[in-house]
Every structure is written in structure tokens, then in C-alpha cells.
């Protein structure tokens, strides 16, 4: 936010720069000034969709109040006295989100659009643009969170189902594995009854922990302290049956370690991915980034069709618990600099350098 504001005031300090911003409908200029049209007596935001005036008929004012003191009235299309469109959309979506979060039954799309003050079609598009999810997917995620909370403190699974807002147990059980990553009974007992094989090993990046459930790899962690890696793993699966290694499992660990040392071998393993619908979209997009390639958080947000959800994308990358197989290390800042990495920025740097070196060698 501060970066945008500084950019605005530094860039639009002359009438020529302001006129260029008006012609380009530059959104960064909306907080910097308004322009008025002498022939119509109307003033607008720089991003107003109306037809542009002739240059000699345009003048610039610092804000709406200054334009009105000069005798101009606000445009009815861009409504320059109100908050910028992006902020109005954010407020509208926030109202819809609160309605979803507090309703026992999922409100209809029409009800949500009415609460947001938008048309049905426009609301659906704006909601997805702001949150990265459709209204239905957001509601499912909210219900999943309610279900997790209810399962933790209700005496029975049935009570938890109805407290979470499901009007039938059949609907809940049909989606419980997708929402919880396990059956409701197992979730309620902290994974009790699940068998998870794990092993600690060493590689050139330090210590590594690999774990698998019956579905596939459920954890790959990197660190400098094997005891800390093990403790974090045990806390995450507190009541599961944790089983050290095994002959077949050791081959999986060897494959992960081999990928660390030589990225060209690839890492095609079945994964047990547990996360929200949005997180899973981000993680799937990460898996599709080729070895030796990096992209920015903004580019990743574009790839999942949610260009305004850059911060949410960054949070999803940070929430990834399966290093290497879900390669969040391949995402960098827009300027190419390395940002935070769950397992340490230096490990991220090393992984990127090795993968890029492999690409150069392989390409030659």
C-alpha cells in the first residue's frame, strides 16, 4: 500500500504526467488527483470509463473538494466522491463473507449479491477476483472450519454436523474426506487410527523428514535439528500411529534425497495434500512450475485466475508442509529477490541455483 502511494505522488507531479495517467486510465492515479472537463462542468477519477476530453478542455485538481470549489460537479459514472472501486468491491465482498459466515444455511447467490449491492453476475465475478474463490467454495471452506471446531468440542459427530450448518449427515459425510483430509471420527481423535510411516535422514541441505499416509506423501520437512523436525511432525499428527520407516518406505526417502542432490531426476510421488480449496489451487499450480524456473507471487496469482490475491497466494505458499514435491521454493518476489521460505531462505537459494544449473547443463 505504501509503495503504491509513494509511486502515485512521485509520478503524477506535473500536468503532463497526470494527462498521461488519464489517457492510460492508470489505477495508481486514482488517489493522487481528479480531472475536470471545462466543457461539461464535470470532474472524474483518472480511471473513469467515460470518453476522454480534448486536452485543452481538461484541468487537474488535488481532490474532489478542490474540484467542487472550482465549480465542478461529480461524474455519475465513476463517482469520484466515493471510495475507489477496488475498495468498494472489497467492502461489498466483506459484507457477503460475513453473511456466509454467520448464516446457518448457505445464502443463495441472489441474496449474497443483494447484500453486496451488485448484480448477480457482477457479484460472482467480483467475489472471485477479491477472494480467489467462488462464493460456493468460500462457503464450503467456512463450513469445513466450523466442522473442525465443532468436532473438537461436541459430544458426538452428529451434533457437530448440525452445529456446522449441514442439514443432513449424508451431505456432510459425502464431503468429509475432502474437507478434513480424513474421516470425521479420525479428525475428532486427532488422527487416531491412522498409520503414518516416517523417516529422518540427512542431505546436503541438512536434516530431512519424510512421512506418508495411506494416500501418499503427507510431509517433507527440512531443518538443522532432527529433534525439532520430529517434534513438529508428532505435534501435527498427535494421535496417529507413527511408524518408523520400513524397507519400501526407505526407497521413497531415497528418491526425495536424490532429488535434492540432482533435480534432474524429478520427483513424481503420490501426495496426500490437506488444505483449503484455495490452498490446493495454489499448490497444484506450484507443482506445474518446471524445474529450473521461478515465477513471482503475482504471476502465480494470475495462473490460478485470481490476480488480486497475491497476499493470499503467499500465505498458501507459506502453509505448504510438503517441501520439494510442492515446490514453493520456485516462487520469488516481483523484483527477483528471495522472500521467506518455511525451511530457510538459504535452502531456497540453494535449491533454485541447483535447479537452474541443471537446466543449463541439460540444455547444452
Wavefront OBJ file of the C-alpha trace (Angstrom):
o trace
v 0.000 0.000 0.000
v 2.733 2.459 0.917
v 4.655 1.557 -2.203
v 1.654 2.408 -4.393
v 1.036 5.678 -2.597
v 4.660 6.786 -2.942
v 4.605 5.827 -6.593
v 1.493 7.930 -7.161
v 2.830 11.162 -5.694
v 6.275 10.747 -7.270
v 4.867 10.065 -10.736
v 1.948 12.488 -11.072
v 3.740 15.720 -10.149
v 3.129 17.512 -13.465
v 0.103 18.118 -15.666
v 1.782 16.145 -18.463
v 2.180 13.110 -16.193
v -1.402 13.464 -14.974
v -2.757 13.638 -18.508
v -0.765 10.540 -19.462
v -2.331 8.744 -16.464
v -5.820 9.841 -17.574
v -5.224 8.515 -21.112
v -3.938 5.224 -19.678
v -6.711 5.030 -17.035
v -3.935 4.326 -14.547
v -5.484 2.975 -11.322
v -2.445 4.172 -9.363
v -3.545 7.750 -10.068
v -6.994 7.457 -8.501
v -5.747 8.509 -5.068
v -3.499 11.258 -6.430
v -5.835 13.685 -8.238
v -9.075 14.198 -10.170
v -9.506 15.810 -13.569
v -12.250 18.227 -14.614
v -13.710 18.984 -18.047
v -14.418 22.638 -18.731
v -16.994 21.992 -21.473
v -19.192 19.725 -19.319
v -18.575 21.096 -15.839
v -17.912 17.549 -14.549
v -14.901 16.135 -12.708
v -13.787 12.473 -12.796
v -11.333 9.927 -11.489
v -8.354 9.223 -13.796
v -9.796 5.727 -14.395
v -13.279 6.927 -15.387
v -14.573 4.830 -18.333
v -16.178 7.852 -19.993
v -14.824 9.238 -23.272
v -11.684 11.316 -22.794
v -11.976 15.096 -23.342
v -9.711 17.144 -25.562
v -6.517 18.036 -23.717
v -7.205 21.790 -23.815
v -10.543 21.212 -22.027
v -9.065 19.251 -19.101
v -7.707 20.615 -15.849
v -6.470 18.869 -12.718
v -7.352 19.215 -9.039
v -5.866 17.604 -5.954
v -9.158 16.046 -4.819
v -12.946 16.176 -5.100
v -13.282 19.091 -2.669
v -10.886 21.226 -4.710
v -12.760 20.427 -7.940
v -16.092 21.378 -6.365
v -14.664 24.644 -5.036
v -13.761 25.403 -8.652
v -17.423 24.906 -9.606
v -17.383 21.345 -10.968
v -19.860 18.559 -10.127
v -19.007 14.830 -9.678
v -19.286 12.374 -12.562
v -22.198 9.939 -12.235
v -20.230 7.082 -13.821
v -17.018 6.941 -11.763
v -18.437 8.626 -8.610
v -15.183 10.354 -7.586
v -16.508 11.417 -4.163
v -16.872 7.784 -3.098
v -14.161 5.270 -2.247
v -12.156 3.873 -5.192
v -13.835 0.970 -6.975
v -11.403 -1.622 -5.587
v -12.192 -0.536 -2.016
v -15.940 -0.518 -2.698
v -15.664 -4.043 -4.092
v -13.660 -5.161 -1.062
v -16.327 -3.771 1.275
v -19.115 -5.419 -0.732
v -17.359 -8.776 -0.643
v -16.673 -8.378 3.090
v -20.428 -7.949 3.686
v -21.133 -11.090 1.685
v -18.445 -13.021 3.556
v -19.945 -12.022 6.913
v -23.350 -13.192 5.697
v -21.903 -16.560 4.639
v -20.008 -16.937 7.916
v -22.996 -16.166 10.146
v -25.767 -17.982 8.244
v -26.915 -21.451 9.264
v -27.830 -22.190 5.643
v -25.816 -21.107 2.628
v -27.425 -17.914 1.275
v -28.388 -18.012 -2.396
v -26.293 -16.174 -4.958
v -29.104 -13.634 -5.314
v -29.157 -12.988 -1.546
v -25.386 -12.524 -1.458
v -25.433 -10.205 -4.474
v -28.168 -8.128 -2.874
v -26.171 -7.847 0.366
v -23.163 -6.716 -1.671
v -25.225 -4.216 -3.664
v -24.226 -5.758 -7.011
v -25.919 -7.676 -9.790
v -25.819 -11.472 -9.586
v -23.283 -11.935 -12.392
v -21.133 -8.968 -11.383
v -21.068 -10.102 -7.752
v -19.860 -13.601 -8.649
v -17.021 -12.171 -10.754
v -16.018 -9.564 -8.144
v -16.149 -12.069 -5.264
v -13.798 -14.462 -7.051
v -11.477 -11.627 -8.030
v -11.176 -10.387 -4.431
v -11.056 -13.698 -2.522
v -9.688 -16.115 -5.101
v -12.718 -18.383 -4.525
v -16.265 -18.600 -5.786
v -18.955 -17.822 -3.178
v -19.802 -21.530 -3.008
v -16.170 -22.568 -2.457
v -15.826 -19.919 0.258
v -18.968 -21.232 1.958
v -17.641 -24.799 1.814
v -14.363 -23.656 3.407
v -16.298 -21.831 6.156
v -18.356 -24.915 6.866
v -15.218 -27.039 6.951
v -13.753 -24.719 9.579
v -16.998 -24.842 11.561
v -16.926 -28.630 11.331
v -13.361 -28.757 12.658
v -14.280 -26.547 15.604
v -17.488 -28.428 16.341
v -15.808 -31.835 16.150
v -13.327 -30.638 18.755
v -15.886 -29.835 21.454
v -19.183 -31.608 20.688
v -20.019 -34.904 22.365
v -20.929 -36.674 19.128
v -20.150 -36.358 15.442
v -23.876 -35.944 14.746
v -24.092 -32.876 16.995
v -21.040 -31.407 15.300
v -22.565 -31.970 11.841
v -25.679 -29.930 12.609
v -23.782 -27.240 14.526
v -21.575 -26.739 11.462
v -24.694 -25.961 9.401
v -25.200 -29.206 7.489
v -28.883 -30.093 7.252
v -28.174 -33.779 6.652
v -25.453 -36.150 7.769
v -25.308 -37.624 4.264
v -24.161 -34.312 2.729
v -21.500 -33.937 5.406
v -20.070 -37.442 5.110
v -20.038 -37.178 1.315
v -17.541 -34.325 1.531
v -15.826 -35.047 4.844
v -12.635 -36.570 3.429
v -12.185 -33.592 1.091
v -12.844 -31.070 3.873
v -10.939 -32.712 6.718
v -8.365 -34.900 4.974
v -9.708 -37.898 6.914
v -12.953 -39.272 8.270
v -14.771 -37.138 10.910
v -14.084 -39.776 13.543
v -10.365 -39.739 12.841
v -10.240 -35.974 12.746
v -12.047 -35.747 16.069
v -9.456 -38.012 17.653
v -6.511 -36.118 16.184
v -5.851 -38.707 13.508
v -6.191 -41.641 15.879
v -6.125 -44.919 13.992
v -4.210 -43.504 11.019
v -0.942 -45.164 10.150
v 1.776 -42.750 9.091
v 5.220 -44.026 8.166
v 8.105 -41.620 8.596
v 11.868 -41.446 8.473
v 14.570 -38.935 9.313
v 17.580 -38.620 7.079
v 20.367 -36.299 6.010
v 21.087 -34.493 2.786
v 23.251 -31.587 1.672
v 20.550 -29.175 2.918
v 20.690 -30.579 6.459
v 18.194 -32.934 8.044
v 15.093 -34.133 6.250
v 11.891 -35.805 7.458
v 9.603 -37.654 5.056
v 6.201 -39.076 6.042
v 3.483 -40.960 4.165
v -0.120 -41.848 4.889
v -2.080 -44.484 3.033
v -2.776 -41.842 0.339
v 0.798 -40.700 -0.271
v 3.455 -38.255 0.945
v 1.894 -36.098 3.682
v 5.022 -34.300 4.933
v 8.512 -33.385 3.773
v 10.372 -31.114 6.177
v 13.876 -29.642 6.102
v 15.874 -28.320 9.038
v 19.054 -28.269 11.074
v 17.719 -30.003 14.181
v 16.316 -33.536 13.697
v 14.659 -33.478 17.126
v 12.790 -30.299 16.263
v 11.650 -31.763 12.937
v 10.389 -34.862 14.733
v 8.631 -32.848 17.447
v 6.796 -30.665 14.924
v 5.754 -33.776 12.999
v 4.484 -35.504 16.155
v 2.532 -32.383 17.184
v 0.855 -32.252 13.793
v -0.260 -35.893 13.931
v -0.629 -36.099 17.697
v -2.827 -39.204 17.898
v -1.899 -41.063 14.733
v 0.035 -44.317 14.779
v 3.501 -43.132 13.740
v 5.627 -45.953 12.342
v 9.361 -45.522 11.678
v 10.472 -46.348 8.147
v 10.319 -49.737 6.516
v 12.058 -51.279 3.517
v 9.655 -49.979 0.864
v 9.348 -46.604 2.542
v 13.127 -46.120 2.606
v 13.064 -46.151 -1.201
v 10.708 -43.131 -1.144
v 13.030 -41.274 1.210
v 15.972 -42.070 -1.065
v 14.049 -40.642 -4.019
v 13.405 -37.366 -2.149
v 17.054 -37.076 -1.099
v 18.129 -37.887 -4.662
v 16.016 -35.013 -5.943
v 17.716 -32.598 -3.517
v 21.129 -33.562 -4.833
v 20.159 -33.894 -8.520
v 16.944 -32.066 -9.513
v 17.025 -33.638 -12.941
v 15.841 -36.990 -11.547
v 12.386 -35.478 -10.960
v 10.099 -36.168 -8.028
v 6.954 -37.958 -9.137
v 5.359 -39.280 -5.955
v 1.719 -39.657 -4.838
v 0.786 -36.845 -2.462
v -1.690 -36.617 0.403
v -2.499 -32.902 0.207
v -4.546 -31.398 3.051
v -5.674 -27.780 2.771
v -8.451 -25.392 1.861
v -9.811 -25.231 -1.668
v -7.777 -22.084 -2.330
v -4.560 -23.584 -0.905
v -4.972 -26.662 -3.063
v -5.379 -24.496 -6.182
v -2.136 -22.705 -5.331
v -0.279 -25.937 -4.530
v -1.398 -27.579 -7.771
v -0.111 -24.559 -9.697
v 3.213 -24.851 -7.846
v 3.554 -28.475 -8.920
v 3.199 -27.365 -12.546
v 6.192 -24.956 -12.390
v 9.026 -26.626 -14.356
v 12.360 -27.449 -12.728
v 14.807 -24.572 -13.149
v 12.045 -21.970 -13.458
v 10.959 -19.305 -10.979
v 7.854 -17.122 -11.047
v 6.623 -14.262 -8.887
v 3.758 -14.400 -6.397
v 1.847 -12.061 -8.719
v 2.392 -14.426 -11.677
v 1.246 -17.364 -9.553
v -1.910 -15.465 -8.598
v -2.549 -14.848 -12.318
v -2.086 -18.528 -13.130
v -4.809 -19.582 -10.706
v -7.133 -16.931 -12.149
v -7.035 -14.679 -9.092
v -4.659 -11.788 -9.892
v -5.699 -9.688 -6.880
v -4.999 -12.461 -4.352
v -1.209 -12.080 -4.206
v -1.068 -11.975 -0.402
v -3.353 -14.995 -0.094
v -1.133 -16.851 -2.565
v 1.935 -16.007 -0.464
v 0.159 -17.316 2.650
v -0.746 -20.529 0.845
v 2.910 -20.998 -0.135
v 3.929 -20.469 3.498
v 1.346 -23.038 4.656
v 2.792 -25.774 2.432
v 4.136 -28.662 4.553
v 5.402 -30.829 1.676
v 8.724 -29.299 0.638
v 10.222 -30.082 -2.789
v 7.237 -32.124 -4.037
v 5.134 -28.956 -3.832
v 7.932 -26.600 -4.931
v 7.078 -23.311 -3.208
v 10.817 -22.531 -3.376
v 10.293 -21.654 -7.061
v 8.261 -18.543 -6.180
v 10.149 -15.262 -5.733
v 9.313 -11.586 -5.353
v 8.445 -9.486 -8.420
v 11.936 -7.969 -8.411
v 13.508 -11.444 -8.391
v 14.620 -11.242 -4.753
v 14.095 -14.214 -2.458
v 11.408 -13.832 0.182
v 10.673 -16.023 3.188
v 10.765 -19.802 2.984
v 9.392 -22.154 5.635
v 12.664 -24.063 5.717
v 15.075 -21.127 5.422
v 15.940 -18.646 2.669
v 19.437 -20.112 2.183
v 17.938 -23.522 1.434
v 15.609 -21.828 -1.050
v 18.570 -20.131 -2.725
v 20.477 -23.415 -2.953
v 17.516 -25.284 -4.434
v 16.920 -22.619 -7.084
v 20.616 -22.450 -8.020
v 20.871 -26.247 -8.336
v 17.755 -26.465 -10.478
v 18.895 -23.639 -12.748
v 22.367 -25.187 -13.063
v 20.731 -28.495 -14.007
v 18.691 -26.729 -16.682
v 21.816 -25.096 -18.145
v 23.717 -28.387 -18.232
v 20.746 -30.328 -19.573
v 20.022 -27.673 -22.199
v 23.565 -27.782 -23.526
l 1 2 3 4 5 6 7 8 9 10 11 12 13 14 15 16 17 18 19 20 21 22 23 24 25 26 27 28 29 30 31 32 33 34 35 36 37 38 39 40 41 42 43 44 45 46 47 48 49 50 51 52 53 54 55 56 57 58 59 60 61 62 63 64 65 66 67 68 69 70 71 72 73 74 75 76 77 78 79 80 81 82 83 84 85 86 87 88 89 90 91 92 93 94 95 96 97 98 99 100 101 102 103 104 105 106 107 108 109 110 111 112 113 114 115 116 117 118 119 120 121 122 123 124 125 126 127 128 129 130 131 132 133 134 135 136 137 138 139 140 141 142 143 144 145 146 147 148 149 150 151 152 153 154 155 156 157 158 159 160 161 162 163 164 165 166 167 168 169 170 171 172 173 174 175 176 177 178 179 180 181 182 183 184 185 186 187 188 189 190 191 192 193 194 195 196 197 198 199 200 201 202 203 204 205 206 207 208 209 210 211 212 213 214 215 216 217 218 219 220 221 222 223 224 225 226 227 228 229 230 231 232 233 234 235 236 237 238 239 240 241 242 243 244 245 246 247 248 249 250 251 252 253 254 255 256 257 258 259 260 261 262 263 264 265 266 267 268 269 270 271 272 273 274 275 276 277 278 279 280 281 282 283 284 285 286 287 288 289 290 291 292 293 294 295 296 297 298 299 300 301 302 303 304 305 306 307 308 309 310 311 312 313 314 315 316 317 318 319 320 321 322 323 324 325 326 327 328 329 330 331 332 333 334 335 336 337 338 339 340 341 342 343 344 345 346 347 348 349 350 351 352 353 354 355 356 357 358 359 360 361 362 363 364
